[in-house]
Structures are given as C-alpha cells and as structure tokens.
Amino acid sequence: MLNKKRLYWLSQIIGWLLYAVVVGIFNILTDKPLSAELIFSLLSIFLIGLSVAHAFRLLIIKLNWMRFNIPRLIPRILLGTLISGIIVYFLKSIIIERLIVQNDYEFNLTEAFPSIISWTLLYLIWSLLYFLFHFVTNYKKEEIKNLQWQAAKNEIELNKLKSQLNPHFIFNSMNSIRALISEDPALAKEAITQLSNVLRNSLLMGRQKLISLGDEMKLVNDYLGLEKTRFEERLTIKRNIGDNTKKFLLPPLMLQTLVENGIKHGTSKLPEGGTIEINTSIENEKLKIVIYNSGFYDKSIKPDTGFGLVNTIQRLQLLFGEDASFEITNENNRVKTELLIPKETIL
C-alpha cells in the first residue's frame, strides 16, 4: 500500500499530465498542428500547474487549515484558489507567450479574466479533492481510534479505580504523620496537607483524558514530599523540569505512577536508600520524560497487572499509537524509565 507522500506525488503527476494531454488533444482537434512549440507549451502548463498546486499545499500545511471547520475553511479555499489562478495566468503568459511563442505580451483584463476564472475553477476542484481525501482519511482514523478507546475504556477505568491509590502508600503516610504529630507538629500539618492534595488530585485527574505536565508535577511533588517525610535521609530527590515542557499534555497520573513504581520497587527496597530523579526535555519535537531510580530492573519478572507498567503502555498505545514510546532499562547501576509523547498534544 502506498504511503501518503507517494500517493500525493503520484496523483499530482498523473492529474496534471492528464490535464496537459487533454489541452493538447483539444488544440489538435481545433486544427492546431502538433509541433515542438505546442509540446513545450503543454510541458510548461504541466510544470506550472503542478508547481503552483504544490506551493498551495505547502501553504495549507504551514497555516494548518485542516484545523478549521467547513464555514471557516470555504473563504480560505476560495481566496487561495483565486490567487493560484492569477499566479498561473501570469506565469503561463510570461513563459509560454514570451519565451516559447515569442509574442509581445500585453495585459488585457478582458482577455485575462476568463483565463484566470478557468484556472481558479481548476484549482477549486483540486482543493475539493485534496480536502475530501484528508477528511475521509482523518474520519476513518478517528473512528478506529474511538472504537479502540471505547472497547478498552471500561477495563482500563476499572484498573485505574482499583489502583489509583496505593493502600500501602496511604497506610505508610498515615503512620509517618502519626509519628510526626508529637515530634514536629508543623511538619505533620504539612504532610497532612500533602496527603490531602494527593487524594483530591488523584480523584479529579482520573476523570480527565489528558492534563498538562505542570499540573501532573504538582501531584508528583506532593507525593514525593510525603515519601521524603517517610524515608527522610534515605531518599534523595532530583528534579530537572524544563520550562518549555510544562504545557505538554500527558495521561493523568502516569508520571506519578512511574515515580511511585521507582520508589516502591527500587529505592524503598535498598537498606541504604537511594535516589529518584525526574528529567523532562523536548527531543525531536516530542516531550521526553526520563526517570532514574536506584535499584535494578529484572526483565524476567512479569510486571504487575494493575495501574502499573502494563496499564501505562496500554494508555499510551490507545491515546498516541506508534507516536509514543515507553522503555525501561538498566543504566549505570540505576533503573532508567524513558517516555516519549508527541508534540501534537501541546496546549
């Protein structure tokens, strides 16, 4: 099956070639002999028509006209096709009349108007075919995506509700707060606020399809604050959050889950404790999240089936398909979790 780029160029070449052939046949039928002059004229029409159409397509992509609805798209198409018609007329007049036929060209509005309208109508047909193809293609994609989402939504939502809140985490946090009440009331009060924020945000964010990285980090920071209270000097936290990444969208609770996974299966199991490090950046116009945690990742151990690694991979595939990626490896005596999310999700 041809990809979009090859299909586009094949359609362009065949379409404009057929148009040039039709014009040539029409000229021959009107008693104009086949000559080198006619062949060069037809070749010029083919190249001019194709070049202007391609330039019009680049303009459509650059200005992202696909985001507009039909009422807002119609005037843009009409204006674009009219300008294309005018450009083709003048290029055709200069190249064919002056260079090939070698006539002295003088602009005459009465003669130019029918030719410009004809070319405008031709590009209007080209535009209708171009946008119709994209509308049909995008509709099919969205239909398939919606079907996939609906088919998996109930199961994923159930897993989310079951495991959004780690019972062990809540239990350990409450014990830490209880110990702090008599030792450090101010710190205990702060820990209660953090736990409250985690519980509230977990419930609220769970209802959204996508949230910004900045909002997700608020939850992660509260979670890490509680874990720091629990592990004290056994837990070292490092954050390198790029300012240009905070508006990118990602599935809610995904980053928090990966951070919790790193502490639960890595740092917390080490007697001497360890480090959790979060890094965000933009790579190839995608949001890149890299999490390091102390410990070792054993690939032979099957991951949990709750709101952990399996669910994270499922959500990424449903939302972004092959445009997103997820990988866990061991690097320099640490576990590296790497996540890539496409730029299309930026606010």
matplotlib code that plots the C-alpha trace (Angstrom):
import matplotlib.pyplot as plt

x = [0.0, 1.3, 2.1, 0.6, 3.6, 4.0, 0.2, 0.2, 3.0, 1.6, -1.8, -0.2, 1.9, -0.9, -3.5, -1.6, -0.2, -3.8, -4.8, -1.9, -2.8, -6.5, -5.4, -3.1, -5.9, -8.2, -5.6, -5.1, -8.9, -9.1, -6.7, -3.6, -0.8, 1.4, 4.7, 7.7, 6.1, 2.9, 4.8, 6.9, 3.7, 2.0, 5.1, 5.1, 1.4, 2.1, 5.1, 3.4, 0.1, 1.9, 4.3, 1.6, -0.6, 2.3, 3.0, -0.7, -0.5, 2.6, 0.7, -2.3, 0.1, 2.0, -1.1, -2.7, -6.0, -7.0, -7.9, -10.7, -14.4, -16.1, -17.6, -14.1, -12.4, -14.5, -13.4, -9.7, -10.1, -11.8, -9.1, -6.3, -7.6, -8.2, -4.6, -3.4, -5.3, -3.8, -0.3, -0.7, -2.1, 0.9, 3.4, 1.8, 1.7, 5.3, 6.8, 4.6, 3.8, 7.1, 9.7, 8.1, 5.7, 7.8, 4.9, 4.8, 2.6, 0.4, -2.0, -5.7, -8.2, -11.0, -8.8, -7.2, -10.4, -11.8, -8.4, -8.0, -11.5, -10.8, -7.6, -9.3, -12.1, -9.4, -7.7, -11.0, -11.6, -8.1, -8.7, -12.0, -10.4, -7.4, -9.5, -12.1, -9.2, -8.0, -11.4, -12.2, -8.8, -9.0, -12.6, -11.6, -8.7, -10.8, -13.5, -11.0, -9.4, -12.8, -13.7, -10.4, -10.8, -14.4, -13.5, -10.7, -12.1, -14.2, -11.4, -8.8, -11.1, -11.7, -7.9, -7.4, -10.1, -8.7, -5.1, -5.0, -4.5, -1.9, -3.2, 0.3, 1.3, -1.7, -1.0, 2.7, 1.9, -0.5, 2.0, 4.6, 2.2, 1.2, 4.9, 5.4, 2.4, 4.4, 7.8, 7.2, 3.6, 4.3, 5.8, 2.9, 0.5, 2.3, 2.3, -1.5, -1.9, 0.2, -1.7, -5.0, -3.7, -2.6, -6.0, -8.0, -5.9, -5.9, -9.7, -10.0, -7.3, -8.6, -11.7, -9.6, -8.2, -5.1, -3.5, -0.5, 2.9, 2.8, -0.4, 0.9, 4.1, 2.0, 0.7, 4.1, 5.7, 3.1, 3.7, 7.4, 7.1, 5.2, 7.8, 10.6, 8.9, 8.7, 12.2, 14.0, 17.7, 17.3, 15.5, 17.2, 15.0, 16.3, 14.1, 15.2, 11.9, 12.3, 10.1, 9.3, 7.8, 5.2, 2.4, 2.7, -0.2, 0.1, -2.3, -3.2, -1.4, 1.0, 4.1, 3.1, 2.6, 6.1, 7.7, 5.8, 6.9, 10.5, 10.3, 8.2, 10.3, 13.7, 14.6, 12.4, 14.0, 17.5, 18.7, 20.8, 18.0, 18.6, 17.7, 14.7, 15.5, 12.9, 14.1, 11.9, 13.0, 12.0, 13.6, 12.6, 9.5, 8.3, 8.1, 10.8, 10.5, 13.4, 13.1, 16.1, 15.8, 18.2, 17.9, 17.8, 15.1, 14.7, 13.1, 12.3, 9.8, 6.4, 5.1, 2.0, -1.3, -2.8, -2.2, 1.4, 3.6, 1.1, -1.6, 0.8, 1.7, -1.9, -2.9, 0.0, -1.0, -4.6, -4.0, -1.0, -0.4, 3.1, 3.9, 4.6, 7.2, 7.9, 11.1, 12.7, 16.3, 19.3, 21.9, 24.9, 23.6, 20.2, 16.8, 16.0, 12.4, 12.0, 8.8, 8.2, 4.9, 4.2, 4.1, 0.5, -0.6, 0.8, -1.6]
y = [0.0, 3.4, 5.9, 9.3, 11.1, 8.7, 8.7, 12.5, 12.8, 10.1, 11.8, 15.2, 13.9, 11.8, 14.5, 17.4, 15.1, 14.2, 17.8, 18.7, 15.8, 17.0, 20.5, 19.1, 17.0, 20.0, 22.1, 19.4, 19.0, 22.8, 22.4, 23.4, 21.2, 19.2, 21.0, 21.5, 24.8, 23.1, 20.3, 22.9, 24.8, 21.7, 20.8, 24.3, 24.0, 20.7, 22.1, 25.4, 23.7, 21.1, 23.6, 26.1, 23.3, 22.0, 25.5, 25.9, 22.6, 23.8, 26.9, 24.8, 22.7, 25.7, 27.6, 24.4, 24.8, 21.3, 22.6, 24.8, 23.7, 24.0, 27.5, 28.9, 26.9, 27.9, 31.6, 30.5, 28.0, 30.5, 33.1, 30.6, 29.2, 32.7, 33.7, 30.4, 31.1, 34.6, 33.3, 30.6, 33.0, 35.4, 32.5, 31.0, 34.3, 35.1, 31.6, 30.5, 33.7, 35.4, 32.6, 29.8, 31.5, 34.7, 37.1, 40.5, 40.1, 42.9, 42.5, 42.9, 42.4, 41.4, 38.5, 37.7, 37.4, 34.2, 32.5, 33.4, 32.1, 28.9, 28.3, 29.3, 26.7, 24.1, 24.7, 24.8, 21.2, 20.3, 21.7, 19.9, 16.6, 17.3, 18.2, 15.5, 12.9, 14.2, 14.5, 10.9, 9.7, 11.6, 10.4, 6.8, 7.3, 8.9, 6.2, 3.4, 5.3, 5.8, 2.2, 1.1, 3.6, 2.5, -1.2, -0.8, 2.1, 0.1, -2.3, 0.5, 2.7, -0.3, -0.8, 2.9, 3.0, -0.2, 1.0, 4.8, 5.0, 2.6, 1.3, 0.7, 4.3, 5.7, 3.4, 4.3, 8.0, 8.0, 6.2, 8.8, 11.6, 10.0, 9.8, 13.4, 14.8, 14.8, 15.3, 18.0, 19.3, 21.8, 19.1, 16.8, 19.5, 20.0, 16.2, 16.1, 18.9, 17.0, 13.7, 15.6, 17.1, 13.7, 12.1, 15.0, 15.4, 11.7, 11.6, 14.7, 13.9, 10.4, 11.8, 13.7, 12.2, 14.4, 17.0, 19.3, 18.2, 21.2, 20.0, 16.5, 17.7, 19.4, 15.9, 14.3, 17.0, 16.3, 12.6, 13.0, 15.3, 12.5, 9.9, 12.2, 12.5, 8.8, 7.9, 11.0, 10.9, 7.5, 9.2, 11.8, 13.7, 15.4, 17.3, 18.8, 20.0, 22.1, 25.2, 24.6, 21.2, 22.2, 22.8, 19.4, 17.0, 13.5, 11.0, 11.9, 10.1, 8.5, 10.3, 9.9, 6.1, 5.8, 7.7, 5.6, 2.5, 3.6, 4.2, 1.1, -1.4, 0.3, 2.8, 1.5, -2.0, -0.8, -0.6, 2.4, 4.1, 5.8, 8.5, 9.3, 11.7, 13.2, 14.9, 16.4, 17.9, 18.2, 15.8, 15.8, 17.9, 15.3, 15.5, 13.3, 12.2, 10.2, 8.9, 7.3, 5.4, 3.4, -0.4, -3.0, -3.9, -7.6, -8.1, -11.7, -10.7, -10.2, -6.6, -6.1, -6.0, -3.1, 0.6, -0.1, -0.7, -2.7, -0.1, 2.7, 1.0, 0.4, 4.0, 5.3, 3.0, 3.9, 7.7, 8.1, 4.8, 4.4, 8.2, 7.5, 5.2, 3.7, 1.8, 0.6, -0.3, -0.6, 2.1, 2.8, 0.8, 2.6, 1.9, 4.2, 4.7, 6.7, 8.1, 10.0, 11.8, 13.5, 17.3, 17.2, 17.2, 20.6, 23.3]
z = [0.0, -1.0, 1.8, 1.8, 0.3, -2.6, -3.2, -3.3, -5.8, -8.0, -8.0, -8.7, -11.7, -13.2, -12.7, -14.3, -17.0, -18.0, -18.0, -20.3, -22.6, -22.7, -23.6, -26.3, -27.8, -27.8, -29.6, -32.3, -32.7, -33.3, -36.3, -34.4, -35.7, -33.3, -33.1, -30.9, -29.8, -28.8, -26.9, -25.0, -24.2, -22.8, -20.8, -19.3, -18.4, -16.7, -14.7, -13.8, -12.7, -10.6, -9.0, -8.0, -6.7, -4.6, -3.3, -2.4, -0.5, 1.5, 2.4, 3.6, 5.8, 7.1, 8.1, 9.4, 7.5, 8.5, 12.0, 10.6, 10.2, 6.8, 7.3, 8.1, 5.5, 2.5, 2.3, 2.7, -0.2, -2.4, -1.8, -2.2, -5.5, -6.9, -6.0, -7.6, -10.7, -11.0, -10.4, -13.1, -15.6, -15.3, -15.3, -18.3, -20.1, -19.4, -20.0, -22.9, -24.7, -24.4, -24.2, -26.2, -28.7, -28.5, -28.8, -27.3, -24.3, -23.1, -20.2, -21.2, -18.4, -20.8, -22.2, -18.8, -16.8, -18.5, -18.2, -14.5, -13.8, -15.6, -13.6, -10.4, -11.0, -11.8, -8.5, -6.7, -8.0, -6.9, -3.4, -3.1, -3.9, -1.6, 1.4, 0.7, 0.8, 4.1, 5.7, 4.8, 6.0, 9.3, 9.8, 9.4, 11.8, 14.5, 14.1, 14.6, 17.5, 19.2, 18.7, 20.3, 23.1, 23.9, 23.7, 26.3, 28.3, 30.8, 31.7, 32.0, 34.1, 36.4, 36.8, 37.4, 40.2, 41.8, 41.9, 41.7, 45.4, 46.7, 50.0, 51.3, 50.4, 52.3, 55.3, 55.4, 55.0, 57.9, 60.1, 59.3, 60.0, 63.3, 64.4, 63.5, 65.4, 68.7, 67.3, 64.7, 64.6, 61.8, 59.6, 60.4, 59.4, 56.1, 55.5, 56.1, 53.5, 51.0, 51.6, 51.1, 47.9, 46.6, 47.4, 45.9, 42.8, 42.2, 42.1, 40.0, 37.5, 37.0, 35.2, 32.6, 29.4, 29.3, 31.7, 31.4, 32.7, 35.1, 36.8, 37.0, 38.7, 41.4, 42.3, 42.0, 44.2, 47.0, 46.7, 46.9, 49.9, 51.7, 50.7, 51.9, 55.2, 55.4, 54.3, 55.4, 54.5, 52.8, 49.9, 47.6, 45.1, 42.0, 39.5, 36.2, 34.7, 31.5, 31.5, 27.8, 28.7, 31.3, 28.8, 27.1, 27.8, 29.1, 30.6, 34.2, 37.0, 34.5, 35.7, 39.4, 38.8, 37.2, 40.1, 42.7, 40.8, 41.0, 44.8, 45.6, 43.6, 43.8, 46.4, 49.2, 49.0, 49.5, 53.2, 52.4, 50.4, 47.1, 44.6, 42.4, 39.6, 37.1, 33.9, 31.2, 27.9, 24.2, 21.7, 18.0, 18.9, 21.4, 25.2, 26.7, 30.3, 31.9, 35.4, 37.2, 40.4, 42.5, 42.1, 39.4, 36.9, 36.3, 32.9, 33.7, 36.4, 35.0, 35.8, 37.9, 36.1, 38.0, 37.3, 36.7, 33.7, 31.7, 32.1, 31.3, 28.0, 27.1, 27.7, 25.6, 22.7, 22.8, 23.0, 20.8, 18.9, 17.5, 18.0, 21.7, 23.2, 26.6, 27.8, 31.0, 31.1, 33.5, 33.1, 35.3, 38.3, 38.1, 36.6, 33.6, 32.6, 29.4, 28.0, 24.7, 23.9, 20.6, 20.1, 18.8, 22.4, 23.3, 24.6]

ax = plt.figure().add_subplot(projection="3d")
ax.plot(x, y, z, "-o")
ax.set_aspect("equal")
plt.show()
